[in-house]
Amino acid sequence: MADGILNIISDNNPSPVVNLQPTPLITNIIGMPGPMGPAGSGSSLTGLVPYVNAKDTSFAGGAKGDGVTDDTAALQAFINYCANNKRAGIIPAGVYKVSKLYGKYHAIDNPGGTTTPRNFHIFGEGRLGDEGQLASSAPERTVISFTNATGTLFDFSTVGSPWPMRNIYLSDITLKGATSGFVLDTSGAFKCHFTRLGIWNDVFVGSGWKMNNFDQVVVDDVFIMGKRFNMSNGVGFDLRAQETAIDGSLSVFKKVLVQYIDTAFYCGEERDNGVDGNFQKFNTFISCAATDCNTAMILGDRWIGNTFISSQLRGDAYGIRLGSRADQNTFVGGVVQCNDETNAITSLYIGYGATPENKQAQGNVFRNVSFQTKKQTAPPVIWNTDGSSTLVKYNVLEDCVFESVNVLGLFASVGIQFTNTGNSHIPTGSIIRPRFNRVNAKYSYQGTMINIINPDDIRTLYGERVTTNSTVVLLRDFRPNADKAISIIAHVLAYDQDAPLTNNHAAYHIKAFAYNNSGTLTLVNTSKEVFESNASMDCYADVSGNVLRLFVKGVDGVSIKWTAKIDVIVMV
């Protein structure tokens, strides 16, 4: 048997009948001319080359990637070739200065593009890190730097087209610009893959990535950045769907980071804006994160049955705003936080919306999620059923932690705050089994630990406080509705945290009755049973305006912890 030749010999025919020569190696790799190219140019565009190179001279002289030359024509010709011929193409490491690019046909700006973008792959040689810095010399990664200051910079959108973008791969590239619009638009994406992308919009008013009306896409290892150390007034990842679009489903978003932008993830329309969205169902988010934003996630209209695993959603005012017909979504693990010590509202707002019909949120489940607030008066969770208790129901918070993490050491005033009017109570079918941590006041209702605002019922409030001097401070307050009779029984315990066996401990049993007449609260009667090892300590109830208050007074130079359990009856 000769080298490289397979001899097949039979008994009837001892001579060789089949000779198979080994396939020669492909030697005309990137940057080297192939055996035949367009118009006989000898380009690497055809032949045995597995993918084409944006620097090939066949593409309007070839892209330079030096950060100075205008590479718009070259890169556009390169993308059009890949799209029209269903080829893969590489953009080598470098900084490519361009005005705007298209991944599709445009009658004026890109008449050479395809009307049916599908089955091609554009990839680079690595993206920048989330610091977004460019090397002073030729970088080792691929950066497309856009110069346009308005509109979409890289436009693949096929919304409104009967032929959505399909089976397109975009990977290992940084897209960097400063536009009032979006850096990247892939709306209409179907069965596309986007991996290891950096999307950077370095402007105060601008957005990152728009992908409306998507279906069966994969997004993996992507960061989207607004103006660093500032907050762009835009949307990081816009995942809404118009009502006229086909239903989207079965997409996977993994390791997506959004930072320095007003709204990080916009999933579904908020119907308060007068727009109805379309269904987006059974999508999965894994280890996605938002930080340095105002709202980490909006989960809105017709987002149904989606799963969020190990999310890190940290917004200044809101972690998650959930409403507008967002139903049957599941969050497992992770952290949801409102982290501005001045402007925080809540980490999770269930039933967000201005009108009752827009507050719908049904069957959503949160398990093993940590809800955190950095503002004492901002509850980790607001559960809003105001006027819409029939629409906000069957939601579950199970084995979740509610905590305050502010630097001043002030615990959140309440773990879960229900906001109701009239006789509305806990919504139908709700399950709440929390694990409170570093939350001062809680409300116990039928085995749960929550706070309900303004229902007519029997409730229990809790309060905790540490005093280090003799200044009179508020332990807990309560605001009833107008024209209510209120009876409270408060059990208060105080002890010296540093030396509990010394003479700085006390116990109080306070009874009070008050009546609220048109917003003016009157304390009708109060009584107090007391044990004090130090007579300078004190605890008492009073009223101010329409607020019933419980005050405590400690001892100078002594760290005293106060704990209160307050049983309340409110009735007309």
Buried (B, 14 or more C-beta within 10 A) or exposed (E): EEEEEEEEEEEEEEEEEEEEEEEEEEEBBBEEBBEEBEEEBBBBBBBEBEBBBBBBBBBBBBBBBEBEBBBBBBBBBBBBBBBBBEBBBBBBBBBBBBBBBBBBBEEEEBEBBBEBBBBBBBBBBBBBEBEBEBEEEEBEBBBBBBBBEEEBBBBBBBBEBEBBBBBBBBBBBBBBBBBBBBBBBBBBBBBBBBBBBBBBBBBBBBBBBBBBBBBBBBBBBBBBBBBBEEBBBBBBBBBBBBEEBEEBBEBBBBBBBBBBBBBBBBBBBBBBEEBBBBBBBBBBBBBBBBBBBBBBBBBBBBBBBBBBBBBBBBBBBBBBBBBBBBBBBBBBBBBBBBBBBEEBBBBBBBBBBEEBEBBBBBBBBBBBBBBBBBBBEBBBBBBBBBBBBEBBBBBBBBEBBBBBBBEEEBBBBBBBBBBBEEEBBBBEEBEBEBBBBBBBBBBBBEEBBBBBBBBBEEBBBBBBBEBEEBEEBEBBBBEBBEEBBBBBBBEBBBBBEEEEEEEBBBBBBBBBBBBBEEEEBEBEEBEBEBEBBBEEBBBBBBBEEBBBBBBBBBBEEBBBBBBBBBBBBBEE
